[in-house]
């Protein structure tokens, strides 16, 4: 979990993803569509990807990707992010984290 904490530190939006995951692609597209520039870690492309994936699962991410952190706080996966969007709470959360300004 320390690895995850250091990866999300000082970044407004972090998405843990896999290059082959369609839901990860959808969430990256949604967040980028608001003008945010998320830091994306593709777990199947980084050296410690399996370790990070296990840590995300221990944090409650099931499935482990996509895992979205906004303002260094775990928001959750695709279902949680889409729920925030449907309740019009995603944009204000991105603004508070400093990921978008308008």
Number of C-alpha atoms within 10 A of each C-alpha: 15 8 12 16 12 11 16 21 14 11 18 22 25 24 24 25 26 20 12 10 12 12 16 23 14 14 21 23 12 15 21 14 10 15 13 20 16 18 16 16 19 18 20 14 11 10 9 11 17 12 13 21 22 14 18 23 15 12 14 14 19 13 13 21 22 30 26 27 22 23 21 19 15 18 18 22 23 19 13 14 21 16 12 16 15 10 9 11 13 19 18 16 16 21 16 13 17 15 23 19 13 9
